[in-house]
Amino acid sequence: MNTKLIYVTAPSLTDAEQIAETVVNEKLAACANFFDGVHSIFEWNGQLCREDEAVLILKATADRVAELTDRIKQLHTYDCPCIVVLPIEGGNPEFLNWVEASTRSHNPEVSTSH
């Protein structure tokens, strides 16, 4: 499959929405989903940190991942943002085709909410 899920954490829902709006407008991702109120525990610079964050999940094609990752890093406020790519093994072929069309043209063939 050519379609990928890109998992990103952000310091707030506002930050996640701004990143999503930019990368979708730039055709680097087809769409985005947000989860607010995520509680994260991690070690950073030798200290245990607890933060409230938002999660952003983007749908994109494999050939856009490198450019998408670079763009997210430019837009992100974290020094080392979490950006990980997950493969999609299958799914609704019409949806997967829509993702491909949405990252390549200004007029996707299928218009639906995701």
C-alpha positions in Angstrom: 0.0 0.0 0.0 1.2 3.5 -0.8 -0.9 5.1 2.0 0.7 5.9 5.4 -0.6 7.2 8.7 1.7 9.8 10.3 1.4 10.1 14.0 2.4 13.5 15.5 2.2 14.9 19.0 1.8 18.7 19.6 1.7 20.9 22.7 -1.9 21.9 22.1 -4.9 21.3 19.9 -4.3 24.8 18.4 -0.8 23.8 17.4 -2.0 20.5 15.9 -4.7 22.3 13.9 -2.3 24.8 12.5 0.1 22.1 11.4 -2.7 20.1 9.9 -4.2 23.0 8.0 -0.9 23.9 6.5 0.1 20.4 5.3 -3.4 19.7 4.0 -3.5 23.0 2.1 0.0 22.2 0.7 -1.2 18.8 -0.5 1.3 17.0 1.7 -1.4 15.1 3.5 -5.0 14.3 2.5 -6.6 14.8 5.9 -6.0 15.0 9.6 -7.6 13.8 12.8 -7.1 15.3 16.3 -7.2 14.0 19.8 -7.0 16.6 22.5 -6.3 16.0 26.2 -3.6 13.3 25.7 -1.5 12.9 28.9 2.2 12.1 28.1 5.0 11.0 30.4 8.5 11.0 29.0 12.1 11.7 29.9 13.7 14.8 28.4 17.1 16.2 29.2 17.4 13.9 32.1 14.1 14.9 33.7 10.8 13.1 33.9 8.2 15.2 32.3 4.4 15.1 32.4 2.6 17.1 29.7 -0.8 17.5 28.3 -0.6 17.2 24.5 -2.7 16.8 21.4 -2.3 14.0 18.9 -2.5 14.6 15.2 -2.9 11.7 12.7 -2.4 12.5 9.1 -3.1 10.4 6.0 -0.6 10.7 3.2 1.2 8.8 0.5 4.6 7.2 0.9 6.2 9.5 -1.7 5.1 12.6 0.4 6.4 11.4 3.8 9.9 12.9 3.6 8.6 16.3 2.5 5.7 16.1 5.0 8.1 15.3 7.9 10.4 18.2 7.0 7.4 20.6 6.8 6.0 19.4 10.2 9.5 20.0 11.7 9.5 23.5 10.3 6.1 24.3 11.7 6.4 22.5 15.1 7.4 24.2 18.3 9.2 21.2 19.8 12.9 20.8 19.4 12.5 17.1 18.6 8.8 16.5 17.6 7.3 13.0 17.6 6.7 12.2 13.9 6.3 8.5 13.1 5.0 6.8 10.0 2.8 3.8 10.2 2.1 1.5 7.2 -1.5 0.8 6.2 -1.9 -2.8 5.3 -5.3 -2.5 3.8 -8.7 -0.8 4.0 -11.4 0.8 1.9 -9.9 1.0 -1.6 -12.0 4.1 -2.4 -10.7 5.9 0.7 -7.1 4.9 -0.1 -7.5 6.2 -3.7 -8.9 9.4 -2.3 -5.8 9.9 -0.2 -3.6 9.5 -3.3 -5.8 11.8 -5.3 -5.9 14.5 -2.6 -2.1 14.7 -2.3 -1.6 15.1 -6.0 -4.4 17.3 -7.4 -6.5 20.3 -6.5 -9.7 18.4 -7.3 -9.9 15.0 -5.6 -12.2 12.6 -7.4 -14.0 11.6 -4.3 -15.3 14.1 -1.8 -16.2 12.8 1.6 -15.6 13.6 5.3 -12.9 11.7 7.2 
